[in-house]
Amino acid sequence: MTLDPQLLALLVCPITRTPLRYDEAAQELVADRAGLAYPIRDGVPILLIEAAREFAPVED
């Protein structure tokens, strides 16, 4: 399943307010600076911090 590019252009990380990167293989929206990956379930992005998976943030 792919994510609508227009929707992706509107979505931002709820913590950093930075754009999200779509990881199609994992079905996640990734906030590199926050170190969080938000799941996409049944085509719906779940932008809740408590639903996100943590990883080591990417430094600029």
mmCIF file of the N, C-alpha and C atoms, coordinates in Angstrom:
data_MODEL
# 
_entry.id   MODEL 
# 
loop_
_atom_site.group_PDB 
_atom_site.id 
_atom_site.type_symbol 
_atom_site.label_atom_id 
_atom_site.label_alt_id 
_atom_site.label_comp_id 
_atom_site.label_asym_id 
_atom_site.label_entity_id 
_atom_site.label_seq_id 
_atom_site.pdbx_PDB_ins_code 
_atom_site.Cartn_x 
_atom_site.Cartn_y 
_atom_site.Cartn_z 
_atom_site.occupancy 
_atom_site.B_iso_or_equiv 
_atom_site.pdbx_formal_charge 
_atom_site.auth_seq_id 
_atom_site.auth_comp_id 
_atom_site.auth_asym_id 
_atom_site.auth_atom_id 
_atom_site.pdbx_PDB_model_num 
ATOM 1   N N  . MET A 1 1  ? 0.847  -1.173 0.000  1.00 0.00 ? 1  MET A N  1 
ATOM 2   C CA . MET A 1 1  ? 0.000  0.000  0.000  1.00 0.00 ? 1  MET A CA 1 
ATOM 3   C C  . MET A 1 1  ? 0.898  1.243  0.000  1.00 0.00 ? 1  MET A C  1 
ATOM 4   N N  . THR A 1 2  ? 0.553  2.224  -0.808 1.00 0.00 ? 2  THR A N  1 
ATOM 5   C CA . THR A 1 2  ? 1.324  3.456  -0.838 1.00 0.00 ? 2  THR A CA 1 
ATOM 6   C C  . THR A 1 2  ? 0.546  4.566  -0.152 1.00 0.00 ? 2  THR A C  1 
ATOM 7   N N  . LEU A 1 3  ? 1.268  5.583  0.236  1.00 0.00 ? 3  LEU A N  1 
ATOM 8   C CA . LEU A 1 3  ? 0.662  6.722  0.916  1.00 0.00 ? 3  LEU A CA 1 
ATOM 9   C C  . LEU A 1 3  ? 0.501  7.851  -0.094 1.00 0.00 ? 3  LEU A C  1 
ATOM 10  N N  . ASP A 1 4  ? -0.614 8.532  -0.040 1.00 0.00 ? 4  ASP A N  1 
ATOM 11  C CA . ASP A 1 4  ? -0.886 9.647  -0.945 1.00 0.00 ? 4  ASP A CA 1 
ATOM 12  C C  . ASP A 1 4  ? 0.180  10.730 -0.757 1.00 0.00 ? 4  ASP A C  1 
ATOM 13  N N  . PRO A 1 5  ? 0.896  11.113 -1.825 1.00 0.00 ? 5  PRO A N  1 
ATOM 14  C CA . PRO A 1 5  ? 1.957  12.129 -1.702 1.00 0.00 ? 5  PRO A CA 1 
ATOM 15  C C  . PRO A 1 5  ? 1.442  13.473 -1.179 1.00 0.00 ? 5  PRO A C  1 
ATOM 16  N N  . GLN A 1 6  ? 0.209  13.837 -1.501 1.00 0.00 ? 6  GLN A N  1 
ATOM 17  C CA . GLN A 1 6  ? -0.349 15.096 -1.000 1.00 0.00 ? 6  GLN A CA 1 
ATOM 18  C C  . GLN A 1 6  ? -0.559 15.035 0.511  1.00 0.00 ? 6  GLN A C  1 
ATOM 19  N N  . LEU A 1 7  ? -0.991 13.882 1.005  1.00 0.00 ? 7  LEU A N  1 
ATOM 20  C CA . LEU A 1 7  ? -1.152 13.708 2.447  1.00 0.00 ? 7  LEU A CA 1 
ATOM 21  C C  . LEU A 1 7  ? 0.206  13.777 3.140  1.00 0.00 ? 7  LEU A C  1 
ATOM 22  N N  . LEU A 1 8  ? 1.191  13.092 2.578  1.00 0.00 ? 8  LEU A N  1 
ATOM 23  C CA . LEU A 1 8  ? 2.533  13.091 3.161  1.00 0.00 ? 8  LEU A CA 1 
ATOM 24  C C  . LEU A 1 8  ? 3.102  14.504 3.238  1.00 0.00 ? 8  LEU A C  1 
ATOM 25  N N  . ALA A 1 9  ? 2.821  15.324 2.243  1.00 0.00 ? 9  ALA A N  1 
ATOM 26  C CA . ALA A 1 9  ? 3.323  16.699 2.231  1.00 0.00 ? 9  ALA A CA 1 
ATOM 27  C C  . ALA A 1 9  ? 2.729  17.539 3.365  1.00 0.00 ? 9  ALA A C  1 
ATOM 28  N N  . LEU A 1 10 ? 1.562  17.156 3.856  1.00 0.00 ? 10 LEU A N  1 
ATOM 29  C CA . LEU A 1 10 ? 0.896  17.911 4.927  1.00 0.00 ? 10 LEU A CA 1 
ATOM 30  C C  . LEU A 1 10 ? 1.270  17.451 6.334  1.00 0.00 ? 10 LEU A C  1 
ATOM 31  N N  . LEU A 1 11 ? 1.682  16.204 6.467  1.00 0.00 ? 11 LEU A N  1 
ATOM 32  C CA . LEU A 1 11 ? 1.932  15.634 7.785  1.00 0.00 ? 11 LEU A CA 1 
ATOM 33  C C  . LEU A 1 11 ? 3.306  16.037 8.332  1.00 0.00 ? 11 LEU A C  1 
ATOM 34  N N  . VAL A 1 12 ? 3.355  16.310 9.625  1.00 0.00 ? 12 VAL A N  1 
ATOM 35  C CA . VAL A 1 12 ? 4.604  16.624 10.318 1.00 0.00 ? 12 VAL A CA 1 
ATOM 36  C C  . VAL A 1 12 ? 4.653  15.849 11.628 1.00 0.00 ? 12 VAL A C  1 
ATOM 37  N N  . CYS A 1 13 ? 5.840  15.728 12.170 1.00 0.00 ? 13 CYS A N  1 
ATOM 38  C CA . CYS A 1 13 ? 6.015  15.086 13.462 1.00 0.00 ? 13 CYS A CA 1 
ATOM 39  C C  . CYS A 1 13 ? 5.335  15.936 14.537 1.00 0.00 ? 13 CYS A C  1 
ATOM 40  N N  . PRO A 1 14 ? 4.528  15.340 15.401 1.00 0.00 ? 14 PRO A N  1 
ATOM 41  C CA . PRO A 1 14 ? 3.864  16.115 16.442 1.00 0.00 ? 14 PRO A CA 1 
ATOM 42  C C  . PRO A 1 14 ? 4.822  16.692 17.490 1.00 0.00 ? 14 PRO A C  1 
ATOM 43  N N  . ILE A 1 15 ? 6.038  16.193 17.564 1.00 0.00 ? 15 ILE A N  1 
ATOM 44  C CA . ILE A 1 15 ? 6.997  16.710 18.544 1.00 0.00 ? 15 ILE A CA 1 
ATOM 45  C C  . ILE A 1 15 ? 7.860  17.824 17.946 1.00 0.00 ? 15 ILE A C  1 
ATOM 46  N N  . THR A 1 16 ? 8.507  17.534 16.810 1.00 0.00 ? 16 THR A N  1 
ATOM 47  C CA . THR A 1 16 ? 9.467  18.476 16.227 1.00 0.00 ? 16 THR A CA 1 
ATOM 48  C C  . THR A 1 16 ? 8.869  19.386 15.167 1.00 0.00 ? 16 THR A C  1 
ATOM 49  N N  . ARG A 1 17 ? 7.685  19.059 14.691 1.00 0.00 ? 17 ARG A N  1 
ATOM 50  C CA . ARG A 1 17 ? 7.019  19.813 13.616 1.00 0.00 ? 17 ARG A CA 1 
ATOM 51  C C  . ARG A 1 17 ? 7.831  19.812 12.320 1.00 0.00 ? 17 ARG A C  1 
ATOM 52  N N  . THR A 1 18 ? 8.616  18.758 12.123 1.00 0.00 ? 18 THR A N  1 
ATOM 53  C CA . THR A 1 18 ? 9.396  18.601 10.904 1.00 0.00 ? 18 THR A CA 1 
ATOM 54  C C  . THR A 1 18 ? 8.710  17.578 9.993  1.00 0.00 ? 18 THR A C  1 
ATOM 55  N N  . PRO A 1 19 ? 8.990  17.649 8.683  1.00 0.00 ? 19 PRO A N  1 
ATOM 56  C CA . PRO A 1 19 ? 8.368  16.688 7.757  1.00 0.00 ? 19 PRO A CA 1 
ATOM 57  C C  . PRO A 1 19 ? 8.728  15.245 8.102  1.00 0.00 ? 19 PRO A C  1 
ATOM 58  N N  . LEU A 1 20 ? 7.843  14.348 7.718  1.00 0.00 ? 20 LEU A N  1 
ATOM 59  C CA . LEU A 1 20 ? 8.035  12.926 7.959  1.00 0.00 ? 20 LEU A CA 1 
ATOM 60  C C  . LEU A 1 20 ? 8.481  12.238 6.678  1.00 0.00 ? 20 LEU A C  1 
ATOM 61  N N  . ARG A 1 21 ? 9.255  11.182 6.841  1.00 0.00 ? 21 ARG A N  1 
ATOM 62  C CA . ARG A 1 21 ? 9.719  10.372 5.712  1.00 0.00 ? 21 ARG A CA 1 
ATOM 63  C C  . ARG A 1 21 ? 8.918  9.078  5.717  1.00 0.00 ? 21 ARG A C  1 
ATOM 64  N N  . TYR A 1 22 ? 8.435  8.684  4.533  1.00 0.00 ? 22 TYR A N  1 
ATOM 65  C CA . TYR A 1 22 ? 7.627  7.477  4.410  1.00 0.00 ? 22 TYR A CA 1 
ATOM 66  C C  . TYR A 1 22 ? 8.520  6.269  4.158  1.00 0.00 ? 22 TYR A C  1 
ATOM 67  N N  . ASP A 1 23 ? 8.428  5.277  5.027  1.00 0.00 ? 23 ASP A N  1 
ATOM 68  C CA . ASP A 1 23 ? 9.143  4.007  4.855  1.00 0.00 ? 23 ASP A CA 1 
ATOM 69  C C  . ASP A 1 23 ? 8.101  2.980  4.428  1.00 0.00 ? 23 ASP A C  1 
ATOM 70  N N  . GLU A 1 24 ? 8.029  2.746  3.114  1.00 0.00 ? 24 GLU A N  1 
ATOM 71  C CA . GLU A 1 24 ? 6.992  1.865  2.578  1.00 0.00 ? 24 GLU A CA 1 
ATOM 72  C C  . GLU A 1 24 ? 7.151  0.425  3.052  1.00 0.00 ? 24 GLU A C  1 
ATOM 73  N N  . ALA A 1 25 ? 8.384  -0.055 3.135  1.00 0.00 ? 25 ALA A N  1 
ATOM 74  C CA . ALA A 1 25 ? 8.627  -1.443 3.542  1.00 0.00 ? 25 ALA A CA 1 
ATOM 75  C C  . ALA A 1 25 ? 8.126  -1.706 4.961  1.00 0.00 ? 25 ALA A C  1 
ATOM 76  N N  . ALA A 1 26 ? 8.358  -0.756 5.862  1.00 0.00 ? 26 ALA A N  1 
ATOM 77  C CA . ALA A 1 26 ? 7.955  -0.919 7.260  1.00 0.00 ? 26 ALA A CA 1 
ATOM 78  C C  . ALA A 1 26 ? 6.550  -0.387 7.536  1.00 0.00 ? 26 ALA A C  1 
ATOM 79  N N  . GLN A 1 27 ? 5.961  0.321  6.547  1.00 0.00 ? 27 GLN A N  1 
ATOM 80  C CA . GLN A 1 27 ? 4.663  0.967  6.726  1.00 0.00 ? 27 GLN A CA 1 
ATOM 81  C C  . GLN A 1 27 ? 4.689  1.891  7.934  1.00 0.00 ? 27 GLN A C  1 
ATOM 82  N N  . GLU A 1 28 ? 5.664  2.823  7.888  1.00 0.00 ? 28 GLU A N  1 
ATOM 83  C CA . GLU A 1 28 ? 5.844  3.792  8.971  1.00 0.00 ? 28 GLU A CA 1 
ATOM 84  C C  . GLU A 1 28 ? 6.138  5.170  8.396  1.00 0.00 ? 28 GLU A C  1 
ATOM 85  N N  . LEU A 1 29 ? 5.791  6.185  9.169  1.00 0.00 ? 29 LEU A N  1 
ATOM 86  C CA . LEU A 1 29 ? 6.217  7.548  8.897  1.00 0.00 ? 29 LEU A CA 1 
ATOM 87  C C  . LEU A 1 29 ? 7.327  7.850  9.891  1.00 0.00 ? 29 LEU A C  1 
ATOM 88  N N  . VAL A 1 30 ? 8.492  8.212  9.386  1.00 0.00 ? 30 VAL A N  1 
ATOM 89  C CA . VAL A 1 30 ? 9.686  8.331  10.209 1.00 0.00 ? 30 VAL A CA 1 
ATOM 90  C C  . VAL A 1 30 ? 10.029 9.796  10.460 1.00 0.00 ? 30 VAL A C  1 
ATOM 91  N N  . ALA A 1 31 ? 10.231 10.126 11.727 1.00 0.00 ? 31 ALA A N  1 
ATOM 92  C CA . ALA A 1 31 ? 10.702 11.445 12.147 1.00 0.00 ? 31 ALA A CA 1 
ATOM 93  C C  . ALA A 1 31 ? 12.154 11.254 12.582 1.00 0.00 ? 31 ALA A C  1 
ATOM 94  N N  . ASP A 1 32 ? 13.073 11.485 11.649 1.00 0.00 ? 32 ASP A N  1 
ATOM 95  C CA . ASP A 1 32 ? 14.490 11.219 11.918 1.00 0.00 ? 32 ASP A CA 1 
ATOM 96  C C  . ASP A 1 32 ? 15.036 12.031 13.088 1.00 0.00 ? 32 ASP A C  1 
ATOM 97  N N  . ARG A 1 33 ? 14.701 13.314 13.166 1.00 0.00 ? 33 ARG A N  1 
ATOM 98  C CA . ARG A 1 33 ? 15.241 14.161 14.242 1.00 0.00 ? 33 ARG A CA 1 
ATOM 99  C C  . ARG A 1 33 ? 14.705 13.768 15.607 1.00 0.00 ? 33 ARG A C  1 
ATOM 100 N N  . ALA A 1 34 ? 13.463 13.299 15.668 1.00 0.00 ? 34 ALA A N  1 
ATOM 101 C CA . ALA A 1 34 ? 12.864 12.895 16.947 1.00 0.00 ? 34 ALA A CA 1 
ATOM 102 C C  . ALA A 1 34 ? 13.232 11.473 17.324 1.00 0.00 ? 34 ALA A C  1 
ATOM 103 N N  . GLY A 1 35 ? 13.683 10.683 16.339 1.00 0.00 ? 35 GLY A N  1 
ATOM 104 C CA . GLY A 1 35 ? 13.990 9.284  16.625 1.00 0.00 ? 35 GLY A CA 1 
ATOM 105 C C  . GLY A 1 35 ? 12.742 8.454  16.847 1.00 0.00 ? 35 GLY A C  1 
ATOM 106 N N  . LEU A 1 36 ? 11.676 8.794  16.103 1.00 0.00 ? 36 LEU A N  1 
ATOM 107 C CA . LEU A 1 36 ? 10.412 8.081  16.239 1.00 0.00 ? 36 LEU A CA 1 
ATOM 108 C C  . LEU A 1 36 ? 9.900  7.635  14.872 1.00 0.00 ? 36 LEU A C  1 
ATOM 109 N N  . ALA A 1 37 ? 9.246  6.492  14.849 1.00 0.00 ? 37 ALA A N  1 
ATOM 110 C CA . ALA A 1 37 ? 8.610  5.985  13.633 1.00 0.00 ? 37 ALA A CA 1 
ATOM 111 C C  . ALA A 1 37 ? 7.154  5.697  13.975 1.00 0.00 ? 37 ALA A C  1 
ATOM 112 N N  . TYR A 1 38 ? 6.258  6.405  13.297 1.00 0.00 ? 38 TYR A N  1 
ATOM 113 C CA . TYR A 1 38 ? 4.827  6.278  13.544 1.00 0.00 ? 38 TYR A CA 1 
ATOM 114 C C  . TYR A 1 38 ? 4.235  5.232  12.599 1.00 0.00 ? 38 TYR A C  1 
ATOM 115 N N  . PRO A 1 39 ? 3.434  4.311  13.114 1.00 0.00 ? 39 PRO A N  1 
ATOM 116 C CA . PRO A 1 39 ? 2.884  3.254  12.268 1.00 0.00 ? 39 PRO A CA 1 
ATOM 117 C C  . PRO A 1 39 ? 1.770  3.764  11.347 1.00 0.00 ? 39 PRO A C  1 
ATOM 118 N N  . ILE A 1 40 ? 1.597  3.041  10.257 1.00 0.00 ? 40 ILE A N  1 
ATOM 119 C CA . ILE A 1 40 ? 0.455  3.258  9.370  1.00 0.00 ? 40 ILE A CA 1 
ATOM 120 C C  . ILE A 1 40 ? -0.357 1.972  9.429  1.00 0.00 ? 40 ILE A C  1 
ATOM 121 N N  . ARG A 1 41 ? -1.585 2.085  9.891  1.00 0.00 ? 41 ARG A N  1 
ATOM 122 C CA . ARG A 1 41 ? -2.451 0.907  10.046 1.00 0.00 ? 41 ARG A CA 1 
ATOM 123 C C  . ARG A 1 41 ? -3.661 1.044  9.132  1.00 0.00 ? 41 ARG A C  1 
ATOM 124 N N  . ASP A 1 42 ? -3.835 0.074  8.257  1.00 0.00 ? 42 ASP A N  1 
ATOM 125 C CA . ASP A 1 42 ? -4.949 0.085  7.300  1.00 0.00 ? 42 ASP A CA 1 
ATOM 126 C C  . ASP A 1 42 ? -4.996 1.387  6.508  1.00 0.00 ? 42 ASP A C  1 
ATOM 127 N N  . GLY A 1 43 ? -3.815 1.921  6.164  1.00 0.00 ? 43 GLY A N  1 
ATOM 128 C CA . GLY A 1 43 ? -3.728 3.141  5.374  1.00 0.00 ? 43 GLY A CA 1 
ATOM 129 C C  . GLY A 1 43 ? -3.864 4.424  6.159  1.00 0.00 ? 43 GLY A C  1 
ATOM 130 N N  . VAL A 1 44 ? -3.995 4.334  7.484  1.00 0.00 ? 44 VAL A N  1 
ATOM 131 C CA . VAL A 1 44 ? -4.186 5.510  8.329  1.00 0.00 ? 44 VAL A CA 1 
ATOM 132 C C  . VAL A 1 44 ? -2.944 5.748  9.183  1.00 0.00 ? 44 VAL A C  1 
ATOM 133 N N  . PRO A 1 45 ? -2.276 6.918  9.023  1.00 0.00 ? 45 PRO A N  1 
ATOM 134 C CA . PRO A 1 45 ? -1.119 7.230  9.873  1.00 0.00 ? 45 PRO A CA 1 
ATOM 135 C C  . PRO A 1 45 ? -1.561 7.439  11.319 1.00 0.00 ? 45 PRO A C  1 
ATOM 136 N N  . ILE A 1 46 ? -0.869 6.783  12.238 1.00 0.00 ? 46 ILE A N  1 
ATOM 137 C CA . ILE A 1 46 ? -1.159 6.912  13.670 1.00 0.00 ? 46 ILE A CA 1 
ATOM 138 C C  . ILE A 1 46 ? -0.073 7.809  14.272 1.00 0.00 ? 46 ILE A C  1 
ATOM 139 N N  . LEU A 1 47 ? -0.374 9.104  14.391 1.00 0.00 ? 47 LEU A N  1 
ATOM 140 C CA . LEU A 1 47 ? 0.619  10.068 14.855 1.00 0.00 ? 47 LEU A CA 1 
ATOM 141 C C  . LEU A 1 47 ? 0.510  10.334 16.353 1.00 0.00 ? 47 LEU A C  1 
ATOM 142 N N  . LEU A 1 48 ? 0.407  9.268  17.100 1.00 0.00 ? 48 LEU A N  1 
ATOM 143 C CA . LEU A 1 48 ? 0.381  9.346  18.556 1.00 0.00 ? 48 LEU A CA 1 
ATOM 144 C C  . LEU A 1 48 ? 1.757  8.959  19.082 1.00 0.00 ? 48 LEU A C  1 
ATOM 145 N N  . ILE A 1 49 ? 2.298  9.764  19.956 1.00 0.00 ? 49 ILE A N  1 
ATOM 146 C CA . ILE A 1 49 ? 3.636  9.513  20.485 1.00 0.00 ? 49 ILE A CA 1 
ATOM 147 C C  . ILE A 1 49 ? 3.705  8.153  21.176 1.00 0.00 ? 49 ILE A C  1 
ATOM 148 N N  . GLU A 1 50 ? 2.650  7.790  21.881 1.00 0.00 ? 50 GLU A N  1 
ATOM 149 C CA . GLU A 1 50 ? 2.661  6.502  22.588 1.00 0.00 ? 50 GLU A CA 1 
ATOM 150 C C  . GLU A 1 50 ? 2.576  5.304  21.643 1.00 0.00 ? 50 GLU A C  1 
ATOM 151 N N  . ALA A 1 51 ? 2.190  5.520  20.392 1.00 0.00 ? 51 ALA A N  1 
ATOM 152 C CA . ALA A 1 51 ? 2.127  4.429  19.404 1.00 0.00 ? 51 ALA A CA 1 
ATOM 153 C C  . ALA A 1 51 ? 3.419  4.317  18.588 1.00 0.00 ? 51 ALA A C  1 
ATOM 154 N N  . ALA A 1 52 ? 4.300  5.301  18.731 1.00 0.00 ? 52 ALA A N  1 
ATOM 155 C CA . ALA A 1 52 ? 5.522  5.352  17.912 1.00 0.00 ? 52 ALA A CA 1 
ATOM 156 C C  . ALA A 1 52 ? 6.594  4.401  18.429 1.00 0.00 ? 52 ALA A C  1 
ATOM 157 N N  . ARG A 1 53 ? 7.409  3.960  17.491 1.00 0.00 ? 53 ARG A N  1 
ATOM 158 C CA . ARG A 1 53 ? 8.578  3.122  17.802 1.00 0.00 ? 53 ARG A CA 1 
ATOM 159 C C  . ARG A 1 53 ? 9.795  4.048  17.885 1.00 0.00 ? 53 ARG A C  1 
ATOM 160 N N  . GLU A 1 54 ? 10.594 3.874  18.941 1.00 0.00 ? 54 GLU A N  1 
ATOM 161 C CA . GLU A 1 54 ? 11.785 4.706  19.129 1.00 0.00 ? 54 GLU A CA 1 
ATOM 162 C C  . GLU A 1 54 ? 12.990 4.088  18.450 1.00 0.00 ? 54 GLU A C  1 
ATOM 163 N N  . PHE A 1 55 ? 13.900 4.966  17.956 1.00 0.00 ? 55 PHE A N  1 
ATOM 164 C CA . PHE A 1 55 ? 15.199 4.558  17.435 1.00 0.00 ? 55 PHE A CA 1 
ATOM 165 C C  . PHE A 1 55 ? 16.173 5.709  17.682 1.00 0.00 ? 55 PHE A C  1 
ATOM 166 N N  . ALA A 1 56 ? 17.443 5.466  17.455 1.00 0.00 ? 56 ALA A N  1 
ATOM 167 C CA . ALA A 1 56 ? 18.451 6.513  17.684 1.00 0.00 ? 56 ALA A CA 1 
ATOM 168 C C  . ALA A 1 56 ? 18.235 7.641  16.678 1.00 0.00 ? 56 ALA A C  1 
ATOM 169 N N  . PRO A 1 57 ? 18.026 8.877  17.143 1.00 0.00 ? 57 PRO A N  1 
ATOM 170 C CA . PRO A 1 57 ? 17.771 9.992  16.229 1.00 0.00 ? 57 PRO A CA 1 
ATOM 171 C C  . PRO A 1 57 ? 18.964 10.284 15.326 1.00 0.00 ? 57 PRO A C  1 
ATOM 172 N N  . VAL A 1 58 ? 18.678 10.812 14.155 1.00 0.00 ? 58 VAL A N  1 
ATOM 173 C CA . VAL A 1 58 ? 19.704 11.197 13.199 1.00 0.00 ? 58 VAL A CA 1 
ATOM 174 C C  . VAL A 1 58 ? 20.110 12.624 13.483 1.00 0.00 ? 58 VAL A C  1 
ATOM 175 N N  . GLU A 1 59 ? 21.401 12.849 13.625 1.00 0.00 ? 59 GLU A N  1 
ATOM 176 C CA . GLU A 1 59 ? 21.907 14.208 13.864 1.00 0.00 ? 59 GLU A CA 1 
ATOM 177 C C  . GLU A 1 59 ? 22.087 14.934 12.552 1.00 0.00 ? 59 GLU A C  1 
ATOM 178 N N  . ASP A 1 60 ? 21.832 16.246 12.560 1.00 0.00 ? 60 ASP A N  1 
ATOM 179 C CA . ASP A 1 60 ? 22.015 17.067 11.347 1.00 0.00 ? 60 ASP A CA 1 
ATOM 180 C C  . ASP A 1 60 ? 23.462 17.361 11.086 1.00 0.00 ? 60 ASP A C  1 
# 
